[in-house]
Amino acid sequence: MGTYYDSGRPHAPSRAAATRRASPVVVGAVLAALVAMAIAWHAGRDGQTRTSPDAIASMDAGGGGMSALADPDGSGQAMDRAPRPLAGNPVPRYPRAALRNGSEGDVLLSILIGVDGRPMDVQVIGRSGSQDPAFDRAAIEAARQWRFEPAMRGGEAVPSTVHLPVEFRRG
């Protein structure tokens, strides 16, 4: 087995290694590719949105990850209008422990909305990312405070259910 002895002299990097820098064209191409990937990812999220005040206020009957029951009471009639969140609904608070730990995650809520536009029942039906139950509690607590325009069928308010994603992201 051979032994390697260093002469004790510091090895200077070669001139090519010392002056090697990324080409501005390559850096630009990489940045453009990252932006394109981010746009493609965002567009492919199947209409899911963050539940920020602006996102909640801008959700309409056909989008935003909402899916109202088409026939909640079995009457055979489709809804005239799905429920819509009102502007000013509170955003869920990020759990402090999760923020300290650097945890992120998504919670999918199923919200039963009464004829008065108030949530009657809120349940977690899915989650991704961190499995921290603090995210579930924060999302449920906020959703219980939300208000909606109730679903309408034949000119009358009817109970309905919506599925809304809540994202917990740092920064």
C-alpha positions, 0 to 999 in steps of 0.5 A: 500500500502506497503512502502519499506525502504532500510536499507542504506547498499549497497547490494553486488552482489552475488558471482555467479553474480560477477564471471559469465563470458561467456564461450569461447566456447559460444563466439566462437560459436556466432562469428562463427554464425555471420560470417556464417550469414554475408557470407550467406547474402553476397552470397544472394545479387543476384550478387549486388556489391559495386561500388568501383573502384575494383568492377567496374573494375572487373564486367564482361558481365554476373554479377555485377548487370548489365543487358543490354537490349537484343534488344534495337532497336527491331532488333531481334538480341541479343548482342554479348557483354554487356557493361563493366565498365572501370577501374578507374571510380570514386567512388561516394562521400559520402554526408557530411550531410548524413555522419554527420547524420549517414545515409546509403542507396542504389541507383539503377541507370539505365544508358543508354550507347552510342556507344562511351561508355559514359553515355547518360542518368542516372536515379534513378530507386530504392533506399533503406535505407535512402531516402536522395536525396543527395545520388541520386545526388552523385550517378548520378554525379559519374555515369555521369563520368563513362566510359564503353566498349560499348555493341557489336552486330554483331561486331558494338558498339550499345547503351545499358542500364545497371542497377547498384547499388551504396551503401553508407556505413559508415566505 
